Amino acid sequence: MQLTAAANGAPALADKVAFLSRPSAYDPAPGTVTLRETHMSWVFLAGERVYKLKKPVRFPYLDFSTLARREAACRAELRLNRRLAPDVYLDVVPLTLRDGALALGGDGPPVDWLVAMRRLDERFTLERLIEEGRVTASHLDRLAQTLAHFYRGAQPVFLSPAVHLADWRKAFDDNKRVLLDPRFGLPAGIVHDIDRMQRRFLDARGAAIAARLRQRRVIDGHGDLRPEHIFLGGRVSIIDCLEFNDRLRINDPFDEIAFLSLECERLGALWAGDYLWRRVKVLLRDGPADELFVFYRCHRAALRARLAIAHLYEEHPRTPDKWPRLCRAYLGMALRGARDLELMLRRPSGR
């Protein structure tokens, strides 16, 4: 295989992807290799194994631009994801180069690093179970037990309440800046209404968020609790936590549950998200008031709207038609949450 050297003399990314797409790159060789591209990685489904190669990219929230940074990110991914999927994340494997030939795990100098995983059955993701109408209360009970156990053992994180509340306001500013970009043609009135209610709630109920910090309820969590990351066949396994930015994993557990609830609703299973929230609240015995959970959901919806439409800032975005539709769906959920918050603020605090 003829390699094309990148500017630093290492093989080009295209050559690495081409090599890892061949069954002969693996031992034992699978019948086929299925290639998937994500925003940050190339993923190779090779028989009973999955290998993830991080792209040499740099964004405001992550930096994979050097070999050392990619290795560090792979090792962090292995360590952090073993908390919720200990038998799935197997190793960090070098991609090496010797005598002009690439090898997976060879004895030449590393030119990149991959996370090796056990392949899971995608028929049993929570996303697939919801889409096919197969999700049951029994599935959700097992998931709630797993999450409650994880959150009980997760490391509490101390943050200054003032800094934490300032972070919320910065997030509102970032959402508003992107969602009101005239290039996207989003409904400005809806964006302003959502932003106004979120700020009103934070001004009126900021003490409730600060109390969660003082009670050491803010932890180093998963950070990206989506239905496609949750596998419910056999042992519950939850993959793909946010390894690349520690700050994005620091959350109230019920902020993460609010995100999962939101995603269940987006997939058409509002009842499942509500069931999980109520069940985990009982299991942890320390859940916040309903209005704070609604605030978390409203914020997550606005954040997801922003992240969706921000794909169009890329020079060559993948599936460009997808992001405006998805953004508007999230804005609709955020607006419903904002209206609920408006009603809740008329009642005494905490109800």
C-alpha positions as CSV (number, residue, x, y, z in Angstrom):
1,M,0.0,0.0,0.0
2,Q,1.6,3.3,-1.1
3,L,1.5,5.9,1.6
4,T,1.2,9.6,1.2
5,A,3.2,11.5,3.8
6,A,1.6,14.4,5.7
7,A,3.4,17.6,6.3
8,N,5.2,16.2,9.3
9,G,6.4,13.1,7.5
10,A,3.9,10.8,9.1
11,P,1.3,8.9,7.0
12,A,-1.7,11.0,5.9
13,L,-5.0,10.5,7.7
14,A,-6.5,9.2,4.5
15,D,-3.9,6.4,4.4
16,K,-4.5,5.5,8.0
17,V,-8.3,5.3,7.3
18,A,-7.7,3.2,4.2
19,F,-5.4,0.8,6.0
20,L,-7.8,0.3,8.9
21,S,-10.7,-0.2,6.5
22,R,-9.1,-3.4,5.2
23,P,-9.8,-6.8,7.0
24,S,-6.1,-7.7,6.7
25,A,-5.2,-5.0,9.1
26,Y,-6.7,-7.0,12.0
27,D,-5.7,-10.3,13.7
28,P,-7.8,-12.3,13.3
29,A,-9.1,-10.8,10.1
30,P,-12.9,-10.2,10.1
31,G,-15.0,-10.9,7.1
32,T,-15.7,-7.2,6.5
33,V,-14.9,-3.9,8.1
34,T,-17.6,-1.3,8.4
35,L,-16.5,2.3,8.5
36,R,-18.3,5.1,10.3
37,E,-17.4,8.7,10.6
38,T,-18.3,11.0,13.5
39,H,-17.6,14.6,14.2
40,M,-14.3,13.7,16.0
41,S,-13.4,10.1,15.0
42,W,-13.3,7.3,12.5
43,V,-14.9,4.1,13.8
44,F,-14.0,0.7,12.4
45,L,-16.4,-2.2,13.1
46,A,-14.2,-5.2,12.6
47,G,-15.9,-8.5,13.5
48,E,-16.3,-8.7,17.3
49,R,-14.2,-5.6,17.9
50,V,-14.5,-1.9,17.4
51,Y,-11.6,0.5,16.9
52,K,-11.8,4.2,17.2
53,L,-9.3,6.6,15.6
54,K,-9.5,10.2,16.7
55,K,-9.3,12.8,13.9
56,P,-6.4,15.3,14.2
57,V,-8.9,18.2,14.8
58,R,-9.0,21.2,17.1
59,F,-12.2,22.9,18.3
60,P,-12.8,25.4,21.1
61,Y,-13.7,22.5,23.4
62,L,-11.1,19.9,22.4
63,D,-7.7,19.5,20.9
64,F,-6.6,16.3,19.1
65,S,-4.2,18.1,16.8
66,T,-1.0,16.2,18.0
67,L,-0.1,12.6,18.4
68,A,0.5,13.1,22.1
69,R,-2.9,14.7,22.6
70,R,-4.6,11.9,20.8
71,E,-2.8,9.3,22.9
72,A,-3.8,11.1,26.1
73,A,-7.4,11.3,24.9
74,C,-7.5,7.6,24.1
75,R,-6.2,6.7,27.5
76,A,-8.7,9.0,29.2
77,E,-11.5,7.5,27.1
78,L,-10.4,4.0,28.3
79,R,-10.2,4.9,31.9
80,L,-13.4,7.0,32.2
81,N,-15.6,4.7,30.1
82,R,-14.7,1.7,32.2
83,R,-16.8,3.2,34.9
84,L,-20.0,2.3,33.1
85,A,-18.8,-0.2,30.5
86,P,-15.9,-2.1,32.2
87,D,-16.0,-5.1,29.9
88,V,-16.4,-3.1,26.7
89,Y,-13.3,-0.9,26.7
90,L,-10.4,-3.2,26.2
91,D,-7.2,-1.3,25.5
92,V,-5.4,1.5,23.8
93,V,-3.6,0.2,20.7
94,P,-0.8,1.9,18.7
95,L,-0.9,2.3,14.9
96,T,2.7,1.8,14.0
97,L,4.9,2.4,10.9
98,R,7.9,0.2,10.0
99,D,9.7,0.1,6.6
100,G,6.9,2.2,5.1
101,A,4.1,-0.2,6.2
102,L,1.4,0.4,8.7
103,A,0.5,-2.1,11.4
104,L,-2.0,-2.3,14.1
105,G,-0.1,-2.9,17.3
106,G,3.2,-3.6,15.5
107,D,6.7,-2.9,16.9
108,G,7.4,0.2,14.9
109,P,7.1,3.7,16.2
110,P,3.5,4.9,16.8
111,V,2.0,7.2,14.2
112,D,-1.4,7.2,15.9
113,W,-3.5,5.6,18.6
114,L,-6.8,3.8,18.7
115,V,-9.3,2.7,21.4
116,A,-10.1,-1.0,21.1
117,M,-13.6,-2.0,22.3
118,R,-15.8,-5.1,22.4
119,R,-18.6,-4.8,19.8
120,L,-22.0,-4.5,21.3
121,D,-25.3,-5.5,19.7
122,E,-26.9,-2.4,18.4
123,R,-30.4,-4.0,18.4
124,F,-30.4,-3.3,22.1
125,T,-29.5,0.4,22.3
126,L,-32.1,2.4,24.1
127,E,-32.5,4.4,20.9
128,R,-33.3,1.3,18.8
129,L,-35.7,-0.1,21.5
130,I,-37.6,3.2,21.5
131,E,-37.7,3.5,17.7
132,E,-39.0,-0.1,17.3
133,G,-41.5,0.2,20.2
134,R,-39.7,-2.5,22.2
135,V,-38.6,-0.5,25.3
136,T,-40.3,-1.7,28.5
137,A,-40.4,-0.6,32.1
138,S,-38.1,-3.5,32.9
139,H,-35.4,-2.1,30.6
140,L,-35.8,1.3,32.3
141,D,-35.7,-0.2,35.8
142,R,-32.3,-1.8,35.0
143,L,-31.0,1.4,33.5
144,A,-32.2,3.4,36.5
145,Q,-30.4,1.0,38.9
146,T,-27.2,1.2,36.9
147,L,-27.3,5.0,36.8
148,A,-28.2,5.3,40.5
149,H,-25.3,3.0,41.4
150,F,-22.9,5.1,39.2
151,Y,-24.0,8.4,40.6
152,R,-23.8,7.2,44.2
153,G,-20.1,6.3,43.7
154,A,-19.1,9.2,41.4
155,Q,-16.6,11.7,42.7
156,P,-18.2,14.9,44.0
157,V,-16.7,18.1,42.5
158,F,-16.4,21.3,44.4
159,L,-17.2,24.5,42.4
160,S,-17.7,28.0,43.7
161,P,-21.5,28.7,43.4
162,A,-20.6,32.1,41.9
163,V,-18.4,30.5,39.3
164,H,-21.0,27.8,38.6
165,L,-23.8,30.4,38.1
166,A,-21.5,32.5,35.9
167,D,-21.0,29.4,33.8
168,W,-24.7,29.0,33.3
169,R,-25.0,32.6,32.1
170,K,-22.1,32.2,29.7
171,A,-23.9,29.2,28.3
172,F,-27.0,31.3,27.8
173,D,-24.8,33.9,26.0
174,D,-23.2,31.3,23.8
175,N,-26.6,29.8,22.9
176,K,-28.1,33.2,22.0
177,R,-25.1,34.2,19.9
178,V,-25.2,31.2,17.7
179,L,-29.0,30.7,17.5
180,L,-29.5,34.4,16.5
181,D,-26.8,34.3,13.8
182,P,-28.8,35.6,10.8
183,R,-27.1,33.1,8.5
184,F,-29.3,30.4,10.0
185,G,-32.7,32.1,9.7
186,L,-34.0,30.7,13.0
187,P,-37.0,32.3,14.7
188,A,-35.5,35.1,16.7
189,G,-38.6,35.6,18.8
190,I,-38.6,32.0,20.1
191,V,-34.8,32.2,20.8
192,H,-35.4,35.5,22.8
193,D,-38.3,33.9,24.7
194,I,-36.3,30.9,25.7
195,D,-33.3,33.0,26.8
196,R,-35.5,35.4,28.8
197,M,-37.2,32.6,30.8
198,Q,-33.9,30.8,31.5
199,R,-32.3,33.9,32.8
200,R,-35.4,34.7,34.9
201,F,-35.4,31.3,36.4
202,L,-31.7,31.5,37.2
203,D,-32.2,34.9,38.9
204,A,-35.1,33.6,40.9
205,R,-33.9,30.1,41.8
206,G,-30.1,30.3,41.6
207,A,-30.1,29.5,45.3
208,A,-31.5,26.0,44.5
209,I,-28.6,25.3,42.1
210,A,-26.1,26.6,44.6
211,A,-27.6,24.3,47.2
212,R,-26.9,21.3,45.0
213,L,-23.3,22.3,45.0
214,R,-23.1,22.8,48.7
215,Q,-24.7,19.4,49.3
216,R,-22.0,17.9,47.0
217,R,-24.5,16.7,44.5
218,V,-22.5,17.9,41.5
219,I,-20.2,15.1,40.3
220,D,-17.8,13.9,37.6
221,G,-20.4,12.2,35.5
222,H,-20.9,10.9,32.0
223,G,-21.5,14.1,30.1
224,D,-23.3,12.8,27.1
225,L,-26.0,10.5,28.2
226,R,-27.9,9.8,25.0
227,P,-30.0,6.7,24.1
228,E,-27.6,5.6,21.3
229,H,-24.9,5.3,24.0
230,I,-27.0,3.0,26.2
231,F,-27.0,-0.8,25.6
232,L,-29.6,-2.9,27.4
233,G,-29.0,-6.4,26.0
234,G,-27.7,-8.5,28.9
235,R,-25.5,-6.3,31.2
236,V,-26.3,-2.6,31.0
237,S,-23.4,-0.8,29.3
238,I,-23.1,2.9,28.7
239,I,-20.4,4.1,26.4
240,D,-18.9,7.3,24.9
241,C,-18.6,9.6,27.9
242,L,-17.0,12.9,27.3
243,E,-13.4,12.2,27.9
244,F,-11.9,15.2,26.1
245,N,-13.2,18.0,28.4
246,D,-13.4,17.4,32.1
247,R,-15.6,20.5,32.7
248,L,-18.3,19.1,30.4
249,R,-18.7,16.0,32.6
250,I,-19.2,18.1,35.8
251,N,-22.9,18.1,36.3
252,D,-25.8,17.5,38.7
253,P,-26.8,13.9,38.0
254,F,-30.3,15.1,37.3
255,D,-29.0,17.5,34.7
256,E,-27.7,14.4,32.9
257,I,-31.0,12.6,33.4
258,A,-32.8,15.7,32.1
259,F,-30.7,15.4,28.9
260,L,-31.6,11.7,28.6
261,S,-35.3,12.5,29.2
262,L,-35.1,15.1,26.5
263,E,-33.6,12.7,24.0
264,C,-36.3,10.1,24.8
265,E,-38.9,12.6,24.1
266,R,-37.3,13.5,20.8
267,L,-37.4,9.9,19.8
268,G,-41.1,9.7,20.6
269,A,-41.0,8.2,24.1
270,L,-41.7,11.0,26.5
271,W,-43.1,8.5,29.0
272,A,-39.7,6.7,29.1
273,G,-37.8,9.9,30.0
274,D,-40.3,10.8,32.7
275,Y,-40.2,7.2,34.1
276,L,-36.4,7.3,34.3
277,W,-36.4,10.7,36.1
278,R,-38.9,9.6,38.7
279,R,-37.2,6.2,39.2
280,V,-33.7,7.6,39.6
281,K,-35.0,10.3,42.0
282,V,-36.5,7.6,44.2
283,L,-33.3,5.5,44.1
284,L,-31.0,8.4,44.9
285,R,-33.3,10.0,47.5
286,D,-31.9,13.4,46.8
287,G,-33.6,14.6,43.6
288,P,-34.2,18.3,43.0
289,A,-37.5,20.0,42.9
290,D,-39.5,19.4,39.7
291,E,-38.9,23.0,38.6
292,L,-35.1,22.6,38.6
293,F,-35.4,19.4,36.5
294,V,-37.5,21.4,34.0
295,F,-34.9,24.1,33.9
296,Y,-32.2,21.5,33.2
297,R,-34.3,20.0,30.4
298,C,-35.0,23.5,28.9
299,H,-31.3,24.4,29.0
300,R,-30.3,21.0,27.5
301,A,-32.8,21.5,24.6
302,A,-31.4,25.0,23.9
303,L,-27.8,23.7,24.1
304,R,-28.6,20.9,21.7
305,A,-30.2,23.3,19.3
306,R,-27.1,25.4,19.3
307,L,-24.8,22.4,18.8
308,A,-26.9,21.1,16.0
309,I,-27.0,24.3,14.0
310,A,-23.3,25.0,14.7
311,H,-22.4,22.2,12.4
312,L,-23.1,24.6,9.6
313,Y,-20.1,26.7,10.6
314,E,-17.9,23.9,9.2
315,E,-16.5,24.4,5.7
316,H,-17.9,21.0,4.5
317,P,-20.5,19.9,7.0
318,R,-21.8,16.3,6.8
319,T,-25.5,16.0,6.1
320,P,-26.1,19.7,6.0
321,D,-29.9,19.4,5.6
322,K,-30.2,17.5,8.9
323,W,-29.0,20.3,11.2
324,P,-31.6,23.0,10.7
325,R,-34.4,20.4,11.1
326,L,-32.9,19.0,14.3
327,C,-32.2,22.5,15.7
328,R,-35.8,23.5,15.2
329,A,-37.0,20.4,16.9
330,Y,-34.9,21.1,20.0
331,L,-36.0,24.8,19.9
332,G,-39.6,23.6,20.1
333,M,-38.8,21.5,23.2
334,A,-36.9,24.3,24.8
335,L,-39.8,26.7,24.2
336,R,-42.2,24.3,25.9
337,G,-39.9,24.0,28.8
338,A,-39.6,27.8,29.0
339,R,-43.4,28.1,29.2
340,D,-43.5,25.5,31.9
341,L,-40.9,27.5,33.8
342,E,-42.9,30.7,33.5
343,L,-45.9,28.9,35.1
344,M,-43.7,27.5,37.9
345,L,-42.2,30.8,38.8
346,R,-45.7,32.0,39.7
347,R,-45.8,29.4,42.4
348,P,-43.9,29.3,45.7
349,S,-40.2,28.2,45.3
350,G,-39.4,24.5,45.1
351,R,-42.8,23.1,44.0
